[in-house]
Amino acid sequence: MHLHLAYPAVLAVLLFCVGLYGVLARRNAILVLMSVELMLNAVNLNLVAFDVWLRDALHAGQALTLFTIAIAAAEIGIGLAIVLAVYRNRGTSAVDDLRDTAEPTGPDESQEPPQSLTSPQSQKTEATA
Protein backbone atom coordinates (compact mmCIF):
# COMPACT_ATOMS: atom_id res chain seq x y z
CA MET A 1 0.00 0.00 0.00
CA HIS A 2 1.40 3.36 -1.03
CA LEU A 3 0.23 6.51 0.75
CA HIS A 4 -0.41 9.49 -1.48
CA LEU A 5 1.73 12.57 -0.80
CA ALA A 6 -1.28 14.87 -0.42
CA TYR A 7 -2.40 13.40 2.92
CA PRO A 8 0.72 14.15 4.97
CA ALA A 9 1.16 17.47 3.14
CA VAL A 10 -2.37 18.59 4.08
CA LEU A 11 -1.83 17.44 7.66
CA ALA A 12 1.46 19.35 7.79
CA VAL A 13 -0.23 22.50 6.47
CA LEU A 14 -2.95 22.20 9.12
CA LEU A 15 -0.37 21.68 11.88
CA PHE A 16 1.67 24.64 10.66
CA CYS A 17 -1.42 26.88 10.51
CA VAL A 18 -2.46 25.92 14.05
CA GLY A 19 1.08 26.65 15.24
CA LEU A 20 1.16 29.98 13.41
CA TYR A 21 -2.17 30.96 14.95
CA GLY A 22 -0.82 30.03 18.37
CA VAL A 23 2.29 32.16 17.92
CA LEU A 24 0.29 35.18 16.72
CA ALA A 25 -2.71 34.96 19.05
CA ARG A 26 -1.39 33.64 22.37
CA ARG A 27 -0.06 35.87 25.11
CA ASN A 28 1.45 33.18 27.37
CA ALA A 29 5.11 32.50 26.57
CA ILE A 30 4.83 28.76 27.22
CA LEU A 31 1.94 28.45 24.77
CA VAL A 32 3.96 30.39 22.20
CA LEU A 33 6.82 27.91 22.63
CA MET A 34 4.39 25.01 22.20
CA SER A 35 3.09 26.59 19.02
CA VAL A 36 6.62 26.91 17.66
CA GLU A 37 7.09 23.20 18.38
CA LEU A 38 3.92 22.44 16.39
CA MET A 39 5.33 24.36 13.45
CA LEU A 40 8.61 22.44 13.66
CA ASN A 41 6.72 19.15 13.77
CA ALA A 42 4.85 20.15 10.62
CA VAL A 43 8.19 20.72 8.90
CA ASN A 44 9.42 17.34 10.15
CA LEU A 45 6.34 15.64 8.76
CA ASN A 46 6.97 17.22 5.37
CA LEU A 47 10.63 16.18 5.41
CA VAL A 48 9.79 12.55 6.10
CA ALA A 49 6.88 12.46 3.67
CA PHE A 50 8.92 13.85 0.80
CA ASP A 51 11.81 11.55 1.68
CA VAL A 52 9.53 8.53 1.36
CA TRP A 53 7.87 9.89 -1.78
CA LEU A 54 11.18 10.56 -3.55
CA ARG A 55 12.62 7.20 -2.40
CA ASP A 56 15.93 8.79 -1.52
CA ALA A 57 18.62 6.15 -0.98
CA LEU A 58 20.46 8.32 1.57
CA HIS A 59 17.28 9.19 3.50
CA ALA A 60 18.31 12.83 3.70
CA GLY A 61 14.84 13.94 4.81
CA GLN A 62 14.91 11.61 7.80
CA ALA A 63 18.44 12.73 8.71
CA LEU A 64 17.36 16.37 8.57
CA THR A 65 14.39 15.48 10.74
CA LEU A 66 16.71 14.10 13.41
CA PHE A 67 18.73 17.32 13.34
CA THR A 68 15.54 19.36 13.59
CA ILE A 69 14.37 17.35 16.59
CA ALA A 70 17.71 17.89 18.32
CA ILE A 71 17.63 21.64 17.63
CA ALA A 72 14.00 21.83 18.80
CA ALA A 73 14.93 20.10 22.07
CA ALA A 74 17.73 22.61 22.68
CA GLU A 75 15.44 25.49 21.74
CA ILE A 76 12.70 24.40 24.13
CA GLY A 77 15.21 23.92 26.95
CA ILE A 78 16.69 27.38 26.55
CA GLY A 79 13.26 28.91 25.96
CA LEU A 80 11.82 27.40 29.13
CA ALA A 81 14.84 28.55 31.12
CA ILE A 82 14.30 32.11 29.88
CA VAL A 83 10.56 31.94 30.59
CA LEU A 84 11.19 30.67 34.13
CA ALA A 85 13.74 33.41 34.79
CA VAL A 86 11.31 36.08 33.55
CA TYR A 87 8.49 34.54 35.61
CA ARG A 88 10.63 34.63 38.77
CA ASN A 89 11.57 38.27 38.20
CA ARG A 90 8.24 39.63 36.93
CA GLY A 91 5.66 37.22 38.33
CA THR A 92 4.03 36.70 34.93
CA SER A 93 4.79 34.90 31.69
CA ALA A 94 2.61 37.10 29.50
CA VAL A 95 4.38 38.19 26.33
CA ASP A 96 2.76 41.64 26.36
CA ASP A 97 4.23 42.45 29.77
CA LEU A 98 7.76 41.77 28.54
CA ARG A 99 7.92 45.17 26.86
CA ASP A 100 8.50 46.65 30.30
CA THR A 101 11.87 44.88 30.53
CA ALA A 102 13.44 47.20 27.94
CA GLU A 103 15.66 49.95 29.24
CA PRO A 104 14.59 53.55 28.66
CA THR A 105 15.91 54.96 25.42
CA GLY A 106 15.41 58.66 25.96
CA PRO A 107 15.15 61.28 28.69
CA ASP A 108 11.33 61.12 28.54
CA GLU A 109 11.26 57.58 29.87
CA SER A 110 13.88 57.86 32.64
CA GLN A 111 13.04 58.73 36.24
CA GLU A 112 15.59 61.52 36.80
CA PRO A 113 16.94 63.89 34.17
CA PRO A 114 20.55 63.48 33.09
CA GLN A 115 23.11 66.08 34.25
CA SER A 116 23.23 67.76 30.85
CA LEU A 117 19.53 68.68 31.04
CA THR A 118 19.70 70.63 34.29
CA SER A 119 19.55 74.39 34.11
CA PRO A 120 22.78 76.42 33.89
CA GLN A 121 21.82 78.28 37.08
CA SER A 122 21.62 75.07 39.10
CA GLN A 123 24.98 73.98 37.68
CA LYS A 124 26.55 77.25 38.84
CA THR A 125 25.14 76.88 42.36
CA GLU A 126 26.39 73.30 42.57
CA ALA A 127 29.87 74.39 41.39
CA THR A 128 30.12 77.18 44.00
CA ALA A 129 28.81 75.03 46.85
N, C-alpha and C positions, 0 to 999 in steps of 0.2 A: 504494500500500500504506500503510495507516494502522496504526501501532503502538499497541497497547492501553496504557492508562495504568498498568495493574497491573505490567507487567514492569519499567519503570524504578523504580517505587515500591518493589517488592520488593528490587531490587538496591540501592537507596538505604538501605533498612532494614538489609540485611545489611552494607553498608559501615559504616553508623553503629554497628551492634552490635559489629563487629570493632574499630572505633576506640574505642568505649567500654570494651571489654574491655582493650584495650591501655593506655588511660589508667589504669584501675583496677588492673591486674595487673602492669604493668611497673615495674621499679625504675630503669632507665636513663633519664636525662632526654632523651636524643636519641630513644629509642623512644617516649617519651611525646609528644614534639613531632610525631613521625611519625603517631601515632595521632590527635592533634588534627587534623592535615591530612586524614586519612581521613574524619573526621567532617565537616569543612568541605566536602570533595568530595561527600559524600553529600547535603549540603544543596544544593550547586550542581546536582547531578543532578536533585533534586526541583524546583528553580527552573526549570530548562530544560524538564523534562518537562511541568510544569503550564503553562508559557508556550506550549508547542506545543499542548497539549491544549485550552487555552482560546482559542487563535487570537487572542491579543492583538495589536492593530495596532501598539502602541507597543513591543512586545517588552520589557516591564518585567522579566520574569524573567531574560532574558538580560543586561539592563543591570545588574541586581542581582548576577548571577553575576560580571560583570567587576569590580564593586566588591569582592565577596567575595574574588576571586582576588588583587586588589591588596592588600587588608588581610591576607590569609594570607601573602603574600610579605613584607610588613613584619613581621608577627608572627614568622615563622620566622627572619628576619634578626636581629631583636632577641633572640629566644629562643636562637639559636645563639651569639650574642655573650655572653649571660649564662652559658650552659652552659660555654663555653670559659674565661671568667673564673673560674668556680667550679672548673673542672678544673685550671687553673693554680695556684690557691691551695690547693685541698684534695687534688688528686691523684686524685680520683674524680668520676664523674658520677652516682653513685647517689642517688636521690631521698631515700632513708631517712637518708643521712648528712648531708643538708642541715639537719636539725634542730639540729645542733651549731653552726650559724652564728648562732643567735639569742643575743642578749646575756642575761646572767643577770638575772632579774627580782626576786630577793629575796636576803636575806643568806645563805640556805642554799647558794645556787649560786655565790657569789663566792669568790675565793681568800682574801682577807684581810677581816676584819670592818671595817665602817665605824667612824669615830671615835665615833659616838654609842653604840656597843655595848660600848666598853671599860669596864672597871670604874672607879668613882669614885676609888678609891685610886690607880690608875695615872695617872689624869688629874691628881691632886694632885701626884704625884711628878714628872710631866712639867712642871707649871706652876712648881714650885719649882726645878727644875734649870736 
